[in-house]
Amino acid sequence: MSEFTFNVDNGYLEGLVRGFKIGILKHQEYLNLVQCETLDDLKLHLQGTDYGNFLANEPSPLTVSVIDDKLREKFVIEFQHMRNHAIEPLSTFMDYITYSYMIDNIILLITGTLHQRPISELISKCHPLGSFEQMEAIHVASTPADLYNAVLVDTPLASFFVDCISEQDLDEMNIELIRNALYKSYLESFYKFCKELGGTTADVMCEILEFEADRRSFIITINSFGTELSKDERAKLYPHCGKLYPDGLATLSRADDYEQVRSVAEYYAEYKVLFEGAGNNPEIGRAHV
């Protein structure tokens, strides 16, 4: 029966997605871009693709930052257009995508405020997909509890932030702990949502989220070496929705150096290959992950 009513709720959005897919640059178009010697040549070649005239009003000479900004603007407009026409469960799925940008924006604002940067300058650097009304009030927070009560309590991130609340001052160490704790709650919630949806969404998204959860666990462990972060505190930051959970995370939580992290990856074929090209250099290993 659902096939008969599909177009009523989803036909327009499916048409949009099919159009976006067709508009992805083809191999020959990439070959043309390789031949470009200047950014203005790039602009000229893109005019013959589905990217059209998104740079038409930009004066020469172009810069990489301008192209990056205009591409982001194009992406955000298309994303928000789809979100505005989406119904459940797609609307919630697309909301989840924006939550990661919200987390990054919050951390950017807190860090910038800590370094006495003007809030107007910081807002301009935030990703538009992660914007929310209370962003400009973030400078009033001096503790995680203040941050929650004054800024985040009315945002979609409120439920993710509960485990981060404390009366400690916001400093570099605490900010990084908040970032990782937020991502842990976010990834676990998104994973649960996709798992409950089932079907193709679960098949595709759960694998993506499992990798992201494990990637963050490896990086948290490597970055914790030589810091004041205890093994117990580190373990609390690991997302429990990846392939490493539970045995791999238990072993990872006991790691004392890079080689022990690498030995955990040896038991997982998809992660073993990521560490093989890194040798004994944790910086290269972190980049590979």
Secondary structure, DSSP 8 states (H G I E B T S, - for coil): -HHHHHHHHHHHHHHHHHHHHHHS--HHHHHHHHT--SHHHHHHHHTTSTTTTTTTT--SS--HHHHHHHHHHHHHHHHHHHHHH--TTHHHHHHHHHHHHHHHHHHHHHHHHHTT--HHHHHHHS-GGG--GGGGGGGG-SSHHHHIIIIITTSTTHHHHGGG--SS---HHHHHHHHHHHHHHHHHHHHHHHHHH-HHHHHHHHHHHHHHHHHHHHHHHHHHTTSS--HHHHHTTS-TTSTTTTHHHHHHHT--SHHHHHHHHTT-HHHHHHHHTTTT-HHHHHHH-
